[in-house]
Amino acid sequence: APNARARTSMFNIVTAAPNEAVIVSGFRGQRVVIGGCASVFWCVETHDRLYLDLMTLSIKSVEAETAKGVRISLSSTAQIKIMSGDGNKIDYDKVKLAATHFLGKKRAEIQDAVHRTMEGHQRQVIGTLTVEELYKDRASFSERVKELVDPDLLGMGFQLVSYTVTEVDDREGYITALGATQTASVKREAEEGKAKNESQARIIVAKAKAEAQIAEAEAKRASSVRANEFAASEAESMRDLQMKQQGFQKEVNEATAKAEAAIRIETAIQNQKVVKQQTMQKVEEAEVMLQVTEREMERAKAEAEGASGAKLIEQKNNAESRRVAAEAEAYEKQQLGEAEAAAIKAKGNAEAAVIREKQQAYPNYAEERMVSIITEKLPSIAQAVAAPLKNAGKMTFVSSDGSAGSRLTNDISSIMGQLPDTVEALTGVSLKRVIKRLEGPAAAAGANAAVESTD
């Protein structure tokens, strides 16, 4: 432990700020520390400080002669510092070079040495230029001073950061006169430039006005042309619109005429059907009247035969009367049956029309379904045909050949026998063909049921 204390007490620790360099020299050689610390042994090592911050120098050259012998006074400002690197890397060799010249000197002594060097080079450059050159181009003068002083400063370990001329003056008024001359020249040039600019401005204004008038005229002409083109386009559009409207109206008129013609044609067809029905009704009425007239003629003929056969005639008349009454009653019942049959037929026609419309709407409507519908209606049709016979309590048949009773049965059978043909005429469906085609016990059972209902 005593040896350790002896070892630690044989040197000092020195620190260096970022803007200063500590140069340690001794038995271990020369070391430069910037922004750090170092150990310095007693007796065998020493250390000194060298400031690296920027130095600002005010340099004045009084009564310095120019190239033409005119004495002037020139003031400038220079920023100088010791070369320590570019900021990213420290150049220790440059610091050691500056330490060789200025280590151990005070800051004022260093600034005085650099000031003398700068002032000497400044006077040297002034002697190579005229007052006019200095007055008109200070930047060129500054560049020449920097070119001349940089090698000397680098040899001393310094660098010139910036150099600017702040003032140029003389005691004899040369620069003042030069300024007055320059001022007068500038004023004259300003007046000439003003007059020239005003003249050019007036020319430009006149030219602009002329161009504006021309442009306005062109715009009016173009506007008129566009207006005429728009009017022509609008007229053409109206013409096309009217032609299209007339074409549409023509189509509407043609469609209306066709519809009205179709209505008139259909009306004529319906009227023809009505006239046909009325004519057929009148023919039937004429036939009935003819039969009545024939009966009257026969009765008159019987009365004219004389009284000799009165009794026989009376008997015949009675028999004829009963026969006529029976025929009248049978005829009445027949007419009622035919009326019922006609009503059923009309209903069947309506249903057939519905079926035809369904067939037209649905082309694949099954023929078997239509047959099924018609077959279901057969019992109702047979019942309607035979219904008037239910109201007859007693029937008297008068016939010379004994066939009066069978005629009634034949009429009913004839009505029912005509139904398949009527159905085929109205619907286009042949019951006979479909029944023959159907197979299976269900079809046979349906046919038997229809026959039994007819009986």
Disulfide bonds with the S-S distance in Angstrom:
none
